[in-house]
Amino acid sequence: MGLETDKTLNLFAVLKDSKCGNALNLHFYGCFPIFIDIQNHKTGKQIRGISQSAMRILMDYAWPGNVRELENAIEHAFVLCAGDEIDIFDLPVEIRQMEYQPAFVEKTAESERSPVSRKKLSREILLEILDECDWNKAEAGRRVGLSRTAIWKYMKKWDIPLQRS
């Protein structure tokens, strides 16, 4: 078995031990060294770990994409990291710029109004939001409570060009 296979098995053991889906972020902590080892092996880099400030951001992030999103974030950080430790600016912008949202928050009338409901999202509303965001799909997604990929899918569905014309 290669390093990547061994590390993947260790990763699944960490996740399997999770008793609660909401506590998954705490178990992600055990995934960081595994993904760093995998990326060190793949890239030939010698990154030791993650700075304390970057770790705080990673631990506070909700991880809607689950463990695959975490793996992609570490891979992204490896591309940008010039030192021996991943820092805040090596992380994907979507993770760095996330707004802190506690896991269990009672919805207020204002919080229900702020993001556009997926049921109410229309081609026209999406075009307005894209214009407001300078066609930044990640920012548009944050404003409506969807992922960047979901925004791209809606754009394809409604024949909206990926770039401003």
Protein Blocks (a to p, Z undefined) as FASTA:
>chain_A
ZZklmmmmmmmmmmmmpmbfklmmmmmmmmmmmmmmmmmmmnopacfbdcfklmmmmmmp
golnmmmlmmmmmmmmmmmpmblbdcfklpcfklmmpccddfbdcddfklmmmpccfklp
cfklmmmmmmmnoopaklmmmmnopafklmmmmmmmnopafbdZZ
